[in-house]
Amino acid sequence: MSSVNNNKPDREIEAFRFLERDFNHCTEQLRHYDAQIIDMLKFTFTVYSALIGIAVGLYQFGLKENKNLYFPAIAALIVGLIIGLLMFALVVRNRAYFVQVVRYINEQRNFFLQIKPGGFENKSGMYIDYKMPPYFNWRSSHSWIGYILAAINASLLGGLLYLLFPKIWAGVIGGSSILFILQLILGIKYLRTRENKTTSKAIFGK
């Protein structure tokens, strides 16, 4: 028993060192998740621009040369829509990872700041709440990126419906509007159901 007690200070020091390393690692991971969402947006815009350019070019060339190029144009829009929906889902998923890491960092910061090391009182109010930020916050930059992707996906569907049903504007506008709303509903619902769950259940469902 005495040997265990004698080793206790060493174990606590090593535990604090582990938390320090873990805190630094999580901070780097946080920057990675934040940058990853921006990279997703850049990649998606590049793909959108290329595929929309192909679709419009084929459509105009077909009209000019009196050739039926609807199917290649439609295929380009379908590919763009599939990629866009995938990117939207990844952005939502990435937000869940981001929030969980931030909350863990806040918990560690709160743990160490409770003892006011060196008299430090955290008067600036640096984040210490392990329940913040919420998984869904309509004002966050991640949410706005999601809105942009949802809007572009809806526009792609609108263009696709226009090629398929060029004279049915109600269907074009209605279909694109439904897709935009549906994406937001599913994304927001997913994030909000992550609240009040452990990391394993929130991220992996277990």
C-alpha positions in Angstrom: 0.0 0.0 0.0 2.8 2.4 0.9 4.4 2.0 -2.5 1.2 2.9 -4.2 0.8 6.0 -2.1 4.4 7.0 -2.8 3.8 6.7 -6.6 0.5 8.7 -6.4 2.2 12.2 -6.9 4.1 10.9 -9.9 0.9 9.4 -11.4 -0.9 12.8 -10.9 2.0 14.7 -12.6 1.9 12.3 -15.5 -1.9 12.6 -15.7 -1.6 16.4 -15.9 1.0 16.1 -18.6 -1.3 13.8 -20.5 -4.1 16.4 -20.2 -1.7 19.1 -21.4 -0.7 17.0 -24.4 -4.4 16.1 -25.1 -5.4 19.8 -24.8 -2.7 20.8 -27.4 -3.7 17.9 -29.7 -7.4 18.8 -29.5 -6.6 22.4 -30.3 -4.8 21.3 -33.4 -7.7 19.0 -34.2 -10.1 21.9 -33.8 -8.2 24.0 -36.4 -8.3 21.0 -38.7 -12.0 20.6 -38.5 -12.6 24.3 -39.0 -10.3 24.4 -42.0 -11.8 21.2 -43.4 -15.2 22.8 -43.7 -13.8 25.7 -45.7 -11.9 23.2 -47.9 -15.1 21.3 -48.5 -16.8 24.6 -49.6 -13.9 25.4 -52.0 -13.9 21.9 -53.5 -17.7 22.0 -54.0 -17.6 25.4 -55.7 -14.9 24.1 -58.0 -17.0 21.0 -58.9 -20.2 23.1 -59.2 -18.5 25.6 -61.6 -17.1 22.9 -63.8 -20.3 20.8 -64.1 -22.6 23.8 -64.5 -20.3 25.1 -67.2 -20.4 21.8 -68.9 -24.2 21.5 -68.6 -24.8 25.1 -69.9 -22.3 24.7 -72.7 -23.8 21.4 -73.9 -27.3 22.9 -73.7 -26.4 26.0 -75.7 -24.4 24.0 -78.2 -27.3 21.6 -78.7 -29.6 24.5 -79.4 -27.2 26.2 -81.8 -26.3 23.0 -83.8 -29.8 21.6 -83.5 -28.5 18.5 -81.7 -30.0 16.6 -78.8 -27.5 17.1 -76.0 -30.0 17.1 -73.2 -28.8 13.8 -71.7 -25.2 14.8 -71.3 -26.3 18.1 -69.7 -28.7 16.3 -67.4 -26.0 13.8 -66.4 -23.6 16.6 -65.5 -26.2 18.2 -63.3 -27.1 14.9 -61.6 -23.4 14.3 -60.8 -23.1 17.8 -59.4 -26.2 17.3 -57.3 -25.0 14.0 -55.9 -21.6 15.6 -55.0 -23.4 18.6 -53.5 -25.7 16.5 -51.3 -22.7 14.5 -50.1 -20.8 17.7 -49.3 -23.7 19.0 -47.3 -23.9 15.8 -45.3 -20.1 16.0 -44.6 -20.4 19.6 -43.5 -23.1 18.7 -41.0 -21.1 15.7 -39.8 -18.0 17.8 -39.5 -19.9 20.3 -37.3 -20.7 17.4 -34.8 -17.0 16.5 -34.6 -16.0 20.2 -34.2 -18.5 20.8 -31.4 -17.5 17.8 -29.4 -13.8 18.8 -29.5 -14.6 22.3 -28.5 -16.7 21.1 -25.5 -13.8 18.9 -24.4 -11.4 21.8 -24.6 -13.8 23.9 -22.6 -14.1 21.2 -19.9 -10.3 21.0 -19.6 -9.9 24.8 -19.4 -12.6 25.0 -16.7 -10.9 22.2 -14.7 -7.6 24.1 -14.5 -9.0 27.6 -14.2 -11.0 26.6 -11.1 -7.9 26.8 -9.0 -7.0 30.2 -10.4 -3.4 29.4 -11.2 -1.1 32.4 -10.3 -4.3 34.3 -9.3 -5.6 34.2 -12.8 -9.3 34.9 -12.7 -10.3 34.6 -16.4 -11.9 38.1 -16.3 -12.2 38.0 -20.1 -14.6 35.1 -19.7 -12.8 32.7 -22.0 -14.9 29.7 -22.7 -15.2 27.2 -19.9 -18.7 25.7 -20.4 -18.5 22.1 -21.6 -22.1 22.3 -22.9 -21.1 25.0 -25.4 -21.3 25.6 -28.3 -24.6 24.0 -29.3 -24.4 21.5 -32.1 -26.7 23.7 -34.1 -26.4 27.5 -34.0 -28.1 29.3 -36.9 -25.5 32.1 -36.7 -22.4 30.0 -36.8 -20.1 30.1 -39.9 -20.6 26.4 -40.3 -24.4 26.8 -40.5 -24.0 29.5 -43.1 -21.8 27.3 -45.2 -24.5 24.6 -44.9 -27.1 27.2 -46.1 -25.0 28.0 -49.1 -24.5 24.4 -50.1 -28.2 23.7 -49.6 -29.1 26.6 -51.8 -26.7 25.6 -54.6 -28.0 22.0 -54.4 -31.5 23.3 -54.8 -30.5 25.5 -57.7 -28.9 22.4 -59.4 -32.2 20.5 -59.0 -34.0 23.5 -60.4 -31.8 23.5 -63.4 -32.3 19.7 -63.8 -36.1 20.1 -63.6 -36.0 22.9 -66.1 -34.2 20.7 -68.6 -36.7 17.9 -68.0 -39.8 20.1 -67.8 -38.9 23.4 -69.4 -42.4 24.8 -69.3 -43.5 23.8 -65.8 -42.1 26.7 -63.7 -44.2 25.8 -60.7 -42.6 22.4 -60.6 -39.1 23.8 -61.1 -39.5 26.4 -58.3 -41.4 24.0 -56.0 -39.0 21.1 -56.4 -35.9 23.3 -55.7 -37.6 24.9 -52.7 -38.6 21.5 -51.3 -35.0 20.2 -51.6 -33.6 23.4 -49.9 -36.0 23.1 -47.0 -35.6 19.3 -46.7 -31.8 19.6 -46.5 -32.0 22.1 -43.7 -34.6 20.1 -41.8 -32.6 16.9 -41.9 -29.3 18.7 -41.1 -30.7 20.7 -38.1 -32.6 17.7 -36.8 -29.4 15.5 -36.9 -27.4 18.1 -35.0 -30.0 18.8 -32.4 -30.4 15.1 -31.6 -26.7 15.0 -30.7 -27.3 17.2 -27.6 -27.1 15.7 -24.2 -25.3 12.6 -25.4 -21.9 11.2 -24.7 -19.2 11.5 -27.3 -19.6 7.9 -28.4 -23.4 8.2 -28.8 -23.3 11.6 -30.4 -20.6 10.7 -33.0 -20.9 6.9 -33.4 -24.4 6.2 -32.1 -23.1 3.8 -29.5 
